[in-house]
Amino acid sequence: MKANYFFNAILVASLFLVTSMAGCDTSTDVEIDADAPLIFSTSPLNNENDIERNRSMEIVFDQAMDPTTINNSTITLQQGTTQVSGSVDYSGTAAKFTSDDVLDAQTDYTAKVSTGARSASGVALANDHEWNFTTGGNSEQLEAIELGSAGNYVILAKSAINNNPSSAFTGDIGLSPMAESFITGFSQTSATAYSTSGQVTGRIYAADMDDPTPVNLTTAVEKMTTAYENAAERTAPDFVELYDGEIGGKTLSPGLYKWSNSVSITDDVTFSGDETDVWILQIEDNVTMSSDVTITLSGGAQASNIFWQVGENVTIGADSHFEGIVLSMDDITLNTGASLNGRILTHSAAIFDANTVMEPQ
């Protein structure tokens, strides 16, 4: 009698464990094929929050599956009652669902693997497996970076501003804490507390000029540092490691972007949004733009609302065109014939070669 009791208890516990591992079951069947595949793990996890809007959904099975049964019919993602369109890839024991469009910010989603999914030996998943997650990102208007008096300059650098003539600059140029002798290639004409140049529609300022220039520049550099830190410290990104850092040929919607490595621009890029939309791009390493590549603004997007926070160097290829406010820790180099609509704010050097640089309107 006791033996039968313990046997039944073990059987019930085993069935409970199997059905628990299978997720949120919609079936009430208790007869489970011992060879039925199980879902070993999911990403995102059930009830996980602050999921990146461009993140793929991954499912790992405990055994090899029949690839013909791992598709958009058996693996789905829904926002409420609306199914999200996307593609499904399968390799080894892992499946990946990637939505065609970025997910909405601060939104609940339901993922599902149905019993149509079968193992390589033809055994179906015992029960539908459902789980939920919530995206992060910014559901409201992203706040622009405040530049303070650093925004008074089209170029602001700390160590040097080197120019291979002839270039054309629209806006004021500032260098601090280094002296005017570290501004080269402009053929400056001295005036009181500033200089002028035939290549600059504006004024040239350096830390060794008459008052009030040194104090003004010190404040501007402090504001530049504050702006850089503000951009770097923004949290809850909409997009993380988007396109593995190769954004050439892509259209970028407004939002907060984060890359832990470098960003490459090998083909034309479009920033699409209206005149109030904001883009903040957090880039830990370098930005490298190829030659003859153009950044285009559409829908009313403004260069003054695009902020490139770059941990290392920025290199813009020959005859390319760049848009936005660049906040860089290291050198910013524009190769021959390149142009920029925005501002160059660097904690190191700005290097030019027959370029056109204009402050945003």
C-alpha positions in Angstrom: 0.0 0.0 0.0 2.8 2.4 1.0 4.8 1.5 -2.2 1.8 2.4 -4.4 1.3 5.7 -2.6 5.0 6.7 -3.1 4.9 5.6 -6.7 1.9 7.7 -7.5 3.4 10.7 -5.6 6.6 10.5 -7.6 4.6 10.2 -10.9 2.5 13.3 -10.1 5.6 15.3 -9.1 7.4 14.3 -12.3 4.4 15.3 -14.5 4.3 18.7 -12.6 8.0 19.2 -13.3 7.7 18.5 -17.0 4.7 20.7 -17.5 6.4 23.5 -15.5 9.5 23.4 -17.7 7.2 23.6 -20.8 6.1 27.1 -19.8 2.5 28.4 -19.7 0.5 25.5 -21.0 -2.8 26.0 -22.8 -3.5 22.2 -22.8 -5.0 20.2 -20.0 -3.6 16.9 -21.2 -1.6 15.1 -18.6 -0.3 12.4 -20.9 3.1 13.6 -22.1 5.3 11.8 -24.5 8.6 11.1 -22.8 10.4 12.0 -26.0 8.6 15.4 -26.4 11.0 18.3 -26.9 11.2 20.9 -24.1 12.2 24.5 -24.3 15.5 24.8 -22.4 15.6 28.6 -22.3 14.2 31.8 -23.8 15.5 35.3 -24.3 14.0 37.6 -23.2 13.0 35.8 -20.1 9.4 35.5 -18.9 8.2 38.9 -17.5 11.6 40.5 -18.2 11.5 44.3 -18.5 13.4 47.1 -20.4 14.1 44.9 -23.4 15.9 46.7 -26.3 13.5 47.5 -29.2 15.7 45.9 -31.8 16.5 42.7 -29.8 15.8 39.4 -31.4 13.8 36.7 -29.5 15.7 33.5 -29.0 14.5 30.0 -28.1 16.8 27.1 -27.2 15.3 23.6 -27.3 16.6 20.6 -25.4 17.1 18.6 -28.6 17.4 19.0 -32.3 14.2 20.0 -34.0 12.7 19.4 -37.4 13.7 22.7 -39.2 10.6 22.6 -41.4 8.4 23.0 -38.3 10.3 26.0 -36.9 8.8 28.9 -38.8 6.4 31.9 -38.5 3.5 29.6 -37.9 5.0 27.9 -34.8 7.0 30.8 -33.4 5.0 34.0 -33.1 5.1 37.4 -31.3 2.1 39.5 -30.5 1.4 43.0 -29.2 -2.1 42.6 -27.7 -4.1 40.9 -30.5 -1.8 42.1 -33.3 0.8 39.7 -34.6 4.3 41.1 -35.2 5.7 40.4 -38.6 9.2 39.0 -38.6 11.6 36.2 -39.8 12.5 32.9 -38.1 16.0 31.3 -38.3 16.9 28.0 -36.9 20.3 26.3 -36.3 21.4 23.5 -34.0 18.9 23.6 -31.2 18.3 27.3 -31.3 15.6 29.4 -33.1 15.6 33.2 -33.5 12.7 35.5 -34.2 13.6 38.9 -35.6 10.8 41.4 -36.1 10.7 43.3 -39.4 10.4 46.6 -37.6 11.7 47.8 -34.3 9.3 47.1 -31.4 7.3 49.9 -29.7 8.8 51.5 -26.6 7.4 50.6 -23.1 5.1 48.0 -24.6 4.0 44.5 -23.5 4.6 41.6 -25.9 3.6 37.9 -25.8 5.8 35.3 -27.4 4.7 31.8 -28.2 6.0 28.5 -29.5 3.1 26.2 -30.5 2.8 22.4 -30.6 3.3 22.5 -34.3 7.1 22.6 -33.5 8.4 19.0 -33.7 11.7 17.3 -32.8 13.9 15.8 -35.5 12.3 12.5 -34.7 8.8 13.9 -35.3 7.6 14.3 -31.8 5.6 17.5 -31.1 6.1 19.9 -28.3 3.8 18.7 -25.5 2.1 22.0 -24.9 2.1 25.6 -26.3 4.7 27.6 -24.5 3.9 31.3 -23.9 5.8 34.0 -22.1 5.7 37.8 -21.8 8.2 40.7 -21.8 8.1 44.5 -21.9 10.3 46.7 -24.0 12.2 49.6 -22.6 13.2 52.8 -24.5 11.6 56.1 -24.6 7.9 56.3 -25.1 7.9 60.1 -24.8 10.0 62.7 -26.6 13.7 62.2 -26.0 15.2 65.3 -24.4 18.0 67.0 -26.4 21.5 67.5 -25.0 22.0 71.0 -23.5 25.2 72.4 -24.9 25.3 75.7 -23.0 27.9 78.1 -24.2 29.7 75.3 -26.1 26.9 75.7 -28.6 28.3 79.1 -29.5 31.0 77.4 -31.5 30.9 75.5 -34.7 34.3 74.1 -33.7 35.5 73.8 -30.1 38.7 71.8 -29.3 41.1 71.5 -26.4 44.5 70.5 -27.9 44.7 71.8 -31.6 42.8 72.9 -34.6 44.7 72.1 -37.8 43.6 73.1 -41.3 45.0 72.4 -44.7 43.6 75.3 -46.8 41.4 76.2 -48.2 38.4 75.3 -46.1 35.2 77.2 -45.3 33.8 77.5 -41.8 30.5 79.2 -40.8 30.5 80.0 -37.1 32.9 80.8 -34.4 36.0 78.6 -33.6 37.5 78.1 -30.2 40.5 76.5 -28.7 41.2 76.0 -24.9 43.4 75.5 -22.9 46.0 75.7 -25.7 47.2 78.9 -27.3 46.4 80.4 -30.7 49.7 79.0 -32.0 48.0 75.6 -32.0 45.5 76.9 -34.5 47.1 76.4 -37.9 46.3 76.9 -41.6 43.9 79.8 -41.1 46.2 82.8 -41.8 44.6 84.7 -38.9 44.4 88.4 -38.6 44.6 89.6 -34.9 41.9 91.8 -33.4 41.0 92.6 -29.8 40.3 89.3 -27.9 39.8 87.3 -31.2 41.2 86.8 -34.7 39.7 86.6 -38.1 40.4 84.6 -41.2 39.2 84.6 -44.8 38.2 81.0 -44.4 35.9 81.7 -41.4 32.6 83.4 -41.4 32.8 84.2 -37.7 35.6 84.7 -35.2 38.6 82.6 -34.0 39.2 82.5 -30.2 42.1 80.9 -28.2 42.9 80.7 -24.5 45.9 83.2 -24.7 43.8 86.1 -26.1 42.7 89.2 -24.2 39.8 89.1 -21.8 37.1 88.0 -21.7 38.1 85.3 -24.1 40.0 83.0 -21.7 37.1 82.9 -19.2 34.5 82.4 -21.9 36.5 79.5 -23.4 37.0 77.8 -20.1 33.3 77.9 -19.4 32.5 76.6 -22.9 34.9 73.7 -22.5 33.3 72.9 -19.1 29.9 72.9 -20.8 31.2 70.7 -23.6 32.3 68.1 -20.9 29.0 68.3 -19.2 27.2 67.8 -22.5 29.4 64.8 -23.3 28.7 63.2 -19.9 24.9 63.9 -20.2 24.9 62.1 -23.5 27.0 59.2 -22.2 24.9 58.7 -19.1 21.5 58.5 -20.8 19.9 55.1 -19.9 17.2 52.8 -21.2 18.4 52.8 -24.8 15.9 52.1 -27.6 18.5 50.3 -29.7 21.6 48.4 -28.6 24.3 47.2 -30.9 22.0 48.0 -33.9 23.3 46.3 -37.1 26.4 45.4 -35.2 27.6 49.0 -35.7 27.4 49.0 -39.5 24.7 51.6 -40.2 25.5 52.3 -43.8 22.5 52.0 -46.0 20.1 52.3 -43.0 17.3 54.7 -42.0 17.5 55.7 -38.3 14.3 56.6 -36.4 14.5 58.9 -33.4 15.7 57.5 -30.1 18.6 56.5 -27.9 21.2 54.3 -29.5 24.1 52.4 -27.8 27.1 50.6 -29.2 29.9 49.0 -27.0 32.3 49.1 -29.9 32.7 51.2 -33.1 30.3 52.4 -35.7 31.0 52.3 -39.5 29.2 54.2 -42.2 30.0 52.6 -45.5 26.9 53.7 -47.4 24.4 56.6 -47.3 22.4 56.9 -44.0 19.1 58.7 -43.5 17.8 60.2 -40.2 14.0 60.2 -40.5 11.9 62.3 -38.2 10.3 65.7 -37.6 11.8 68.9 -36.5 11.3 68.1 -32.8 12.7 64.5 -32.8 16.0 63.7 -31.1 18.7 61.2 -31.8 21.4 60.4 -29.3 24.1 57.9 -30.4 26.3 56.5 -27.6 29.4 55.0 -29.2 32.1 53.6 -27.0 34.9 53.5 -29.5 35.3 55.1 -33.0 33.1 56.4 -35.8 34.5 55.8 -39.3 32.7 57.1 -42.4 33.8 56.0 -45.8 34.5 58.3 -48.8 31.7 59.6 -51.0 29.0 58.8 -48.4 26.2 61.1 -47.4 24.0 61.5 -44.3 20.6 62.8 -45.3 17.8 64.3 -43.1 14.2 63.6 -44.0 10.8 64.5 -42.7 12.0 67.7 -41.1 14.8 66.1 -39.0 17.3 68.7 -37.7 21.1 68.4 -37.4 20.9 70.3 -34.1 18.9 67.4 -32.7 21.4 64.6 -33.6 24.1 64.0 -31.0 27.1 61.7 -31.6 28.7 60.9 -28.3 32.0 59.2 -29.3 34.5 57.7 -26.8 37.4 57.7 -29.2 38.1 59.1 -32.7 35.8 60.3 -35.5 37.0 60.0 -39.1 34.9 61.4 -42.0 35.9 60.1 -45.4 36.9 62.2 -48.4 34.0 64.0 -50.2 31.5 62.7 -47.7 28.8 64.7 -45.9 28.1 64.4 -42.2 25.2 65.8 -40.1 24.9 66.4 -36.4 26.6 67.5 -33.2 29.8 65.5 -32.6 30.9 65.2 -28.9 34.2 63.3 -29.0 36.9 62.4 -26.5 39.6 62.1 -29.1 40.5 63.6 -32.5 37.9 64.5 -35.2 39.3 64.3 -38.7 37.6 65.5 -41.9 39.4 64.1 -45.0 39.8 66.0 -48.2 36.6 67.6 -49.5 34.4 66.3 -46.7 31.6 68.6 -45.3 29.7 68.8 -42.0 26.5 70.4 -41.0 26.5 70.6 -37.2 29.1 71.2 -34.6 32.5 69.7 -33.8 33.1 69.6 -30.0 36.2 67.6 -29.1 38.4 67.1 -26.0 41.3 66.6 -28.3 42.2 67.9 -31.8 40.1 68.9 -34.9 41.8 68.3 -38.2 40.7 69.6 -41.6 41.6 69.4 -45.2 39.8 71.6 -47.7 36.5 71.1 -45.9 33.1 72.9 -45.5 31.8 73.1 -42.0 28.7 75.0 -41.1 26.8 75.4 -37.8 23.2 74.1 -38.0 20.3 76.6 -38.5 
